[in-house]
Amino acid sequence: MRVLGVDPGLTRCGVGVVEGVAGRPLTMIGVGVVRTPADAELGLRLVAIEQGIEQWLDEHRPEFVAVERVFSQHNVRTVMGTAQASAVAMLCAARRGIPVALHTPSEVKAAVTGSGRADKAQVGAMVTRLLRLAAPPKPADAADALALAICHIWRAPAQTRLQQAVAQNRLQQAVALHKAQANAPVSTATSASTSVSPTAPAPKGRPA
């Protein structure tokens, strides 16, 4: 399985490609950052991010794209930019028919370090160890992108089994409902027809 991890951001969008399967040593294929100037117009920055991600998709041909799920933060401006960069990454993947998975920061930290409250230094250290790198990737956005890819590789089998179990359960419920409807007795309501004769007008009283 080859996964492109994307740590979205307007100024620095981390990207990293990891290959492997759960339970076996993983291999880093590439890591980097797509940068945009902070003083550029927003639309141009989003175009630059799109072009950068497209280049990574062209070069590495990932089977999946893992993007960090954006949560609201105190800095609304920051979270808006992160959400916009995240949407660009998902758009690039969807345009090519590549499945996209969203992982929360705590899910990624827990998968890589064993603690959902790990800091960036701990994540970088574990990414370095798991991928057998000489040094932690810099900047931290690049290490986070690799952590996203690792998280997806490790979580994908469990997620697939869960999705299959849910689909199987829904199928069984649908079959049971169909059988119940097919075996249910058909009640035919027979309505007796009654003829209603018009009511004759009451006789008028004699004048006094």
Secondary structure, DSSP 8 states (H G I E B T S, - for coil): -EEEEEE--SSEEEEEEEE--TTS--EEEEEEEEE--TTS-HHHHHHHHHHHHHHHHHHH--SEEEEE-----S-HHHHHHHHHHHHHHHHHHHHTT--EEEE-HHHHHHHHHS-TT--HHHHHHHHHHHTT-SS--SSHHHHHHHHHHHHHHHHHHHHHHHHHHHHHHHHHHHHHHHHHHHHS------------------------
